[in-house]
Amino acid sequence: MGGIVYRKSEGDVEHLIIVAASIRRHRIVGSELVYVEDDLCPIETAELLQREQDDWTLDGETYRTVVTRWREGNEARVKSIVTKS
């Protein structure tokens, strides 16, 4: 299964949001999967990640860090395109 995995840990509880063809949220306590939510709404999921952006990680970095780097990289690409025109 491919996709993007966001993680959030709260003590011994770990939450995973997996974005692939659909969006699913898993809750793991200890090492046991205890809850799965299927077909989450993309907008509500984006709002959750935005609201709790320091709590969720993507590839070991906070969501805030990843979004900031993407925005900075995107701004640099736009400036590059504009100056070439």
C-alpha positions in Angstrom: 0.0 0.0 0.0 1.5 3.3 -1.0 0.6 6.8 0.1 1.6 9.5 2.5 1.6 8.7 6.2 1.2 11.4 8.9 1.9 10.3 12.5 1.0 11.7 15.9 2.0 10.2 19.2 0.3 10.7 22.5 2.0 8.6 25.2 1.4 5.0 24.2 -1.3 5.9 21.6 -0.2 6.5 18.0 -2.4 8.0 15.3 -1.8 7.5 11.6 -3.5 9.3 8.8 -2.8 7.5 5.5 -3.5 9.4 2.3 -3.7 7.2 -0.8 -6.7 6.5 -3.0 -8.7 7.3 0.1 -7.9 8.7 3.5 -7.9 6.5 6.6 -7.1 7.1 10.2 -5.7 4.4 12.4 -5.3 4.4 16.2 -2.7 2.1 17.7 -2.4 1.5 21.5 0.8 -0.1 22.5 1.3 -2.3 19.5 -2.4 -3.2 18.9 -4.5 -1.6 16.2 -7.7 -0.6 18.1 -9.6 1.7 15.6 -9.8 2.5 11.9 -11.7 5.3 10.3 -12.3 4.9 6.5 -13.0 7.5 3.8 -12.2 10.6 5.8 -13.1 13.9 4.1 -10.1 15.6 2.5 -11.0 19.1 3.6 -11.6 18.0 7.2 -8.4 16.1 7.2 -6.5 19.1 5.9 -8.0 21.3 8.5 -7.0 18.8 11.3 -3.4 18.7 10.0 -3.3 22.5 9.8 -4.8 23.0 13.2 -2.4 20.5 14.9 0.6 21.0 12.6 3.2 20.8 15.4 1.8 17.5 16.6 1.7 15.5 13.3 4.9 14.4 11.5 5.7 13.4 7.9 8.9 11.4 7.4 10.0 12.4 10.9 9.5 16.1 10.5 6.7 18.2 11.8 3.9 19.0 9.4 4.7 22.7 9.9 8.4 22.2 8.8 7.3 20.3 5.7 4.7 22.9 4.7 7.2 25.8 5.3 9.9 24.1 3.2 7.4 23.4 0.4 6.1 27.1 0.4 9.7 28.4 0.4 10.6 26.1 -2.5 7.5 27.0 -4.4 8.1 30.7 -4.0 11.7 30.3 -5.3 10.3 28.4 -8.4 7.7 31.1 -9.0 10.4 33.8 -8.8 12.6 31.8 -11.2 9.8 31.6 -13.7 8.9 35.2 -13.4 12.4 36.5 -13.9 12.8 34.3 -17.0 9.7 35.8 -18.6 
